[in-house]
């Protein structure tokens, strides 16, 4: 089975514009997480969708699903998220296995709830790639030169730009492989490796690339939010 | 849900409109296959008048499309059903005036966004199931329905002497009109008049094909379908008026950007009926689908369809439009956006 895992565990500390976590802010007439969820619901290959939400916001998310979602509502499951991104993903994996058992045929397409501009093309390319290669990450080629600085004061390296990509989501995994890779990490590594694909990379497990879109932006800051509102022609709520 | 709408903003330039889609009351469809029409090319290449382009753009092109139902709030269509999309937006309801001519009627890809979109929402009555027809062929159902529409009107209007019917034009529309006429009137001789010997050689089902320059003076037909459009309209209409028998019916189907001079003296003298036929309605789509279920007809359609590579980016849309200009008949492509 193919599952969607929408990561909505953030508490919005970087936005500083409202007490509400950013994924619950309106984009146009609906909260961002609802837009993201609807895109996944309109992909027929994704059979069930799990949303990982901070425990304090589970009821709020339930209300949003009841209020806004009118298609395939019974495919939507809300999971209490953990302290970081990977814990939230693993909570979703636990919920998937509780509901549908363990299987080598289980795949999960994980996605940031604050990337509501994801396209069905990107989702479908993730599905095709994870089915053939077990792990994939969505990226776009870097347009700016990437500069590395070890100390934050001086440049320590400027990598060749043509080899640089910017990571987006979805990130997709064969569920059993993801579990195996995560369990192989020590507690210290788990705390440091906040990107799910990096868990695979550090263990030399191949991660394939899927082409993203510049428009699949992550709405993290106030200016991102203003750009996103302008893109959909909505009003900015400050 | 934020829907991606791929709009033509100026000839040769697409831009994405991010549209907050409200799908509550309509059927949601994922487009699967599309086909390019001359009308799309005229916008894409900027052949329309500047004032028209200024008024109608930005706009998503494409009105020939089939897709998959994702959700129907009315429950009449099931998720996964394959449907053809009707681009007509009906105008004032009338028991006499057909939906595609009614006042207030609209058309998706003429002043409103066409089907170059990530997802499409339409009322349930704008969708026709195409079970039994491969998607690649179903993509051109709208085009077939336009031919079906003209034949339906012809059947209502023309007198009963239908021994010889002439079809002017050697393009895709002419191919389908001539083929459907042969099916609808097996006792009639269907004669196709064109300019390009290579294209005419595809019309093996016709009783006769004639190069326009070689039309004999004594050539006669009872009725005629003009399927040329553009600059060819003038010459085709001129030929038709010259060679048609009295009280014949002339079905005009080709679109011309310029005004066309017509020999009205002979139109009057012969008592001709000159009928404009444009677009189609639901009944014509249903008729087209019924015809297209016939495997022999499917094989015929296959001959005039070029399937381009899947479209998965804006660059691919440009490629499909460029490819279409270099193919003699219809270009279809799988929609992967």
Interface residues (C-beta under 8 A of the other chain):
Chain A: X27 X28 X29 X30 X35 X38 X39 X42 X44 X70 X71 X72 X116 X117 X119 X120 X121 X124 X215 X231 X232 X233 X234
Chain B: X1 X2 X4 X16 X18 X19 X20 X22 X23 X24 X28 X30 X68 X70 X71 X73 X79 X80 X118 X119 X312 X336 X337
